[in-house]
Amino acid sequence: MNDWFEPGLPFHCTGCGDCCTGEPGAVWLDDADVTRLAAHLGLEVQAFEEKHVRLVAGRRSLFERFNGDCEFFNRETRGCGLYDARPTQCRTYPWWPHLIESAEAWEGVKRECEGARVTEPLVSAESIRERAAELRRSRAR
C-alpha cells in the first residue's frame, strides 16, 4: 500500500503532556483498556470503572478534571500516571486514522504537537499503519 506518508514521518514524543491537557475531550476505553488499567492500579474492574470511568454518548471514557486535563496527568512532572498501561487511544497518538489521512491533516498535528515537528527519527509507514489499525480494532470492540 502506498500512502502519502510512505517514506515515513518524523515523530518523537517529547513528553510535553499537551495531548493530555487542554480542551475537554474523551479518552475512549474498550474492555481490554479497562482490564489493563484496573490491573495496573491494583483494582478490580468494577472498582476501576466506578472510580475512573464516565459515560460519554454511551461510550466509556476516563474522567477528566474541570480544566480538561486527564485525571492521570501530573502537571508537576508533566507525566502520565498510567504510562506503562495507558489506553490504546493514548498509545496510538498521533497515528489516528483521521490525523494521517492526508499531508494537510498531518500539518494540523504538527501545529498541536511538538513531537511531530522534530526532524528525526522517522517512523516507518508500516509502523504508522499498524498503530492506526490498532486504534481501529479498539474502537470496533
N, C-alpha and C positions, 0 to 999 in steps of 0.2 A: 504494500500500500504506500502510495506517495502522498504524503500530507505536506502542507506548506512548510511545516517545521522539520522536514526530512533531515536536514543537516544537524538537527539538534537545536536546543535553546539553552542559552546561558541562564543558570539559576543556582543560587546558593542561599539557603536560609541564613539570615544574619541574626536571627533571634530577637528581632526588634519588638515583636509582640503586636504589631499593628493589625494583624489578621485576627487577633483575639480580643480586640478592643474597638471602641467607637460606636457607630450606629447600632441600634438594636437589630438583632437578627435571630438566626436559629442555627444551632449545631445539631443536625439531624442524627438520630441514632437508630440503628437496626438492632435486632436481637443479639447478634454477635458483639456489637459495641457494648451493649448494656451488660452482657455477661462478662466481657473482658474488663470493663471499668469497675464493675462490682467486685470482681476478684482482686483487682489491683488495689482497691481501697479496703479490702478485707470485709466486705459487706455481702449479705445475701442479696440476690437480685431484687426482691421486693423492697427491701430496706433502701437499696440504692435508688430505685425508682421513686420511692416516696420522698426521699431527701433531695434528689438531684435532677429529677426529670419533670418536665412540664409538657402538656399537650398544646400544640400549635396547629390549628387547622386539622386536627385529628391525628397528627403525627407526633412522635416523641422527639424532644429536643432537650439539651441541657439547660438548666436555669442560667440566667444571666443577671448581672447586677443592674440597678436602675440606670446606670450610665452606659449600658450596652456591653460592658466587659463580660467575658465568660467568667463564671463563678470560680473557675480553677486557675485563672490568670492571676499571677502575683505581680502587682505593679512595681513593687520594690526591687525584685530580682529580674523582672521582665520575662519570667519563665512560666511554664505550664506545670501545674501540679499533677497532671495526668500524662506527661510527655511520653513515657515509655509504653503507655497503653491507650494513647489518645484515639478519639473516634476516627473512623475511616474518612469522614469529611475533612478533618484536620490533617491527617496523614497524606492525603492525596492533593492538597492545595500546593501549587496553583494549577494542577493538571486537570481541572474540572472541564468536562466537555465544552461547555459554552465559553470558557476562557481561552481555549486553544482552537476554536473553530476557524479563526482567521488571524492574519497578522494584525488586523485592526483591533480585534478583541484582545490580543496579547499586548498591544500598546496600552490598553486600559489597565492591564495588570501591572505593567511597568510604572504607570503613574501612581499606583496604590502601594506597590511592594518593592522595597529597596533591594530585596534578594533577586528580583527579576531584572534589575538594572546592572548587575555585575557583568563582566565580560567573560568570565570563566568560573567554574567548569561548565562544559557543555553537557546537558542531559540528553541522552540519545533519544531519537524518535521512538524507538522500541520501548524504552522505559516510560516515556510520556504516554504512549498508547496503553501500556499496562496499567498505569495509575488511573487513567481516565476510565478504563474498563472496570477496575476495582470499584470505583465510585458508582458506576452504572449498576454493577451487580448488587452493591449495598443498597441502593435505592429501590431495586426491583424486589428486594426481600420483604 
